[in-house]
Amino acid sequence: MNLPKSTKKPTTLAVVVNYHAAGICLEAVSSLVAAESIGACTIVVVDNSADEHQADMLACGLPQGVILIVHPENRGFAAACNHALGRVPDVDWVFLLNPDAVIDPDCLIRLQRGLLADRRIAAIGPQIYWDAARRYFLPPSLPYEMMGVQQALAAYPALKRWLSSVWRRYAVRVWKSRIPVRVFNLSGGHVLIRTDALQRVGGLFDERFFLYYEDSDLFLRLRRAGYRLMVEPKAVVVHGFDRCAPHERDRKRLWMEQSAVQFRTKHGRYAGFGLFRRDGSLRRPIFDWIRVADRMAGVQWAQRRGNTDAPMKRVRGAFEMNVPSGLSSEWLFEWSPNEDFIPAAGRFGSGDRVDFSTADFDLLPPGEHIARIGRPGAWHPDAGWLRIVKSGNGEGCEDANHQQG
């Protein structure tokens, strides 16, 4: 017989993990409180700071109804999120938001509608902007397959150039999409996940990943179970790049290295299309093939226009640059901490000049970055290269947005 459909509205748990960033964490929570939602949304903030001042700021500043969990020690991002879900387990969806990110009022409900539209979708993320002016897109999350390939091809300039081109075209496709687009990975810094899918793949996060790669591990498990991952471009989040614990840069690097080893140990035979051993080294026949393919691909990186090893102009503050002739109708300006531009932030525009404002430079994380400008559809831009150099440190937070942090 036909049973009546349930009229019960789905419920959502929103989780924010704070780590020495109470001030901006309160802004993230405020954006959640103001967000439209299908059904009830419970907000939980987990403080991993192990700092009384941080806990007091949150206790005094959080809106009424927000649940605060204070850990006496930093248990890691994965454990904090799992604790929050264990505290409020009977929900249909869990939304994870970094403390240095803010969502638009209609972001959450657009993501919820995305999950309602297709039960094959296990997780859906928003379009990510770097700046409040929303000129710069942050990159899609790196597919796990590319992580190992990127490292393996580092010594092969021609193939590295090809991989960079493939990645650029993928990023442009996500940035320019006007409808939900299927992706290979998502960021744990801003994502809505179906909890019944989590139950099928062993739960939310594997706590062996203290920080970094726990989201890649989760989304790989979901993909292997047959689920889809999507980005809803009409849902918007603004997320500062690498504002998280710059004063702990060495520790973060260590955590990332440890998590990378854990990821290879757990998924070695799946990562990188089976090209690598569990220790991360290339299998010998593949090594020989790559070496020959790189030679066949032709000219070394240093012999090409757009060579990042060649001398480039250095800038140490806001700047303007001329757009190369022929690009004024449409260009894509990108900057990246990596010379292969995997990953990179991007800004579309038109006109004869591009500016990198004081506000943009203030958002930039400390370090040396490469910038370039080219046609959005080009496989590899060969014009407008320069280096942006910034020194200094700032306040930090615990960041799940691994491919960007």
Steps between C-alpha positions, in 0.01 A plus 500: 500500500605863459629658817476875556823689452662635814438868563788521747748766395867399490728626775852639478797514735745784429849460649771765541836405656685789664875515555626831638267696273199582717447845347457382143332178618216714637459652153476153347235401753307822437480412132359159596241652732384729217487218246176367353447129564260224409404373843680562827873571507696436820832683524791353699832676556790284618791689655834323455706794625557372856498868597271651764491839326379340175237299683378809687475702178289229344284448807424872520468566128313203358129553434246330722430144396847430358663203673859553616732205562837588655777244468769513771758425230524522124365166382521585133243608245371150421438413865330834564254450213429142606435618857248756378316243288499260795344773713218557247480168312139488378526739206461456127786725392821635652645831382866573571624860497847636568521775763652742248219454248160667470205380294234696314150488652379266224811281487385225735151466355640477146728217610210328677292520184789345312500195725121472481514504121702179465564230761811394308665822620666441837670838542469841343714810537456868410690726265795634698618861483822625659403864550191682625477682164465157336742566221725200572392137488681250718585175323302177507644235728769285344381150401687236696618352170684822418678531835749223432529572128588864569787397725621227266516731198689777680827397334349481150440853366302415188258268678476738794399770253233270357363416847487870588302566183253222576449635851449857374225394260329300776508797737362736234215257433403501868539878534291577190224249566149641547343165592610233752819335379636159592848503654756248622562640847367762741632705789411413858505874568154561350292202399157345562501121541221246511522306830343181363787490250747541787352195669565296186870593480606465863413839646617859463877540551778252567669645809837361398511812284567763768480786251501492117390220268209390719263660252674344198477164677127548562416610147703217353301255714176656378608485135604137533154425644345638181397843625545828314665822615371832370562874511197730498631825346202707618586420862778733611760499777779753555807333647831668572802310365743361758391727785533193717789482745773663289705522821485118508611454142764239585258301712237513229753376247584210731132413546450507125798272439380256765149498356635451147684188617183379672300560182747305284505218752122479500430561130830433326361260242225745409693827498661616177323247270712217643824659377666501842615264769370552853819688591414759233771398251419433136482143378803433280320445165300817556817689588660394171186593303479846659867570428455408132169690472659812643777486241248444222291792620783715385646814638605540860313752718793741491482517118138611494350843526339543840789326671473549876875439539576810293541836678164653583399834640455493877236705679465547876167678522192604303564536127352547155617327186433541131291236332686352199370605163221281370368408846305814589163351400531224763781390728563280800742623766631225730729481800635195675759402762619235252683555174285243322184689608353188659293630668442869419253777577346664194329823398324558167496845346532719195684820413857612452611486864463272799541621857600314815370734769624571851202302631605206281860519618390516865310173453799329340677250728869560575741351251588517133228457240496479121247699295411487132236623259368328191197407296255286706478231231874476437668174589793687650536880529841622386473867593493730800702304757623659825584414860308641797697501823346557844656462843339490844273284715148524632244343729406144413223248510468131433426456133346201326541648155810300430562555130486872566670539835 
